[in-house]
Amino acid sequence: GTARSESAAEVAYHCTGCGACTEACLHDNNVPLLLSLLRSRILDRGAAPTSVREVLGQFAVAANPSGAPLGDKLQDALQTAGVSLSKKGPVQYFPGCATLMESPESVSAFYRACSRVGAAQPATTTVSERCCGLPLLWAGSVQAFAEHAKRRAARLRGVERLVVHDPACAAAVKHHYPRVGAPLEAEIETVASHLSRARASDSQLAAGPAYADNCSLARSFNDGVSAPRNLLGVVQELPGGCGVEADCCGAQGLLPQTAPDTARAMAQARIDAFRASGAEEMVVA
């Protein structure tokens, strides 16, 4: 009770929340959750880093960390895939705002992959352009995250299965939503799992790429390690840790905003591991 919030602010935000610490802990202590509570205290005392306050400001403008509506990006991606927005169905697709901001072509690719392996095409509605709210939790704005989660859960009422593209979003709606009193009725399924279940056993989408495990996917879902490999066929494992022991790439937890040099070094380590594997391409979730 004697440490000042300012002295803890910087180190509290030097974490991606990847879960490696909990995975290693003999008592299964949820350190990322405790850090979220610490960040909440820091935020309440006005001691959060400027970059964190900027993320919250952008979220206040557009309900996502980019500060801009994402509907056009979703529409363009769907148009490229020859898919249209639809009404809510029993199976619904949720790309996640990071997917729409950073890699909208992944949305088009997902729908093409559904056709290729014979998987059902989930419905895409206006809810699909929304953010799950995870950046709020990463920032320490726990109450705002809880309110956002309850609004999303209400909009998704009646959906039986939610196919989530961004692994961090998938982990958030599966684990964090219930913790703040906003459990979804729907089964949460990742894109890798959705495609892997439908993939014919004698087909193969890629020949021997390197596969980089995603920490949210590997540590939050029972098939988070096996489903991508089943889908791809033969893969080359990256040196330096795979599956639940995979290193984090540094992208989540607001680390690129709060400690960009650290985030960049973590990303470079994954790139170096890919180069050491000898593979010609690397596949990520």
Secondary structure, DSSP 8 states (H G I E B T S, - for coil): --S-HHHHHHHHTS----SHHHHH-TT---HHHHHHHHHHHHHHTT-S-HHHHHHHHHHHHHSSTTSS--HHHHHHHHHHHT-------SEEEE--HHHHHH-THHHHHHHHHHHHHT----B--GGGGS--SHHHHHHT-HHHHHHHHHHHHHHTTT-SEEEESSHHHHHIIIIIHHHTT---SSEEEEHHHHHHHHS-TT--SSSS-EEE--HHHHHHSTTTTHHHHHHH-S-EE-TT--GGG----S-STTHHHH-HHHHHHHHHHHHHHHHHHT-S-EEE-
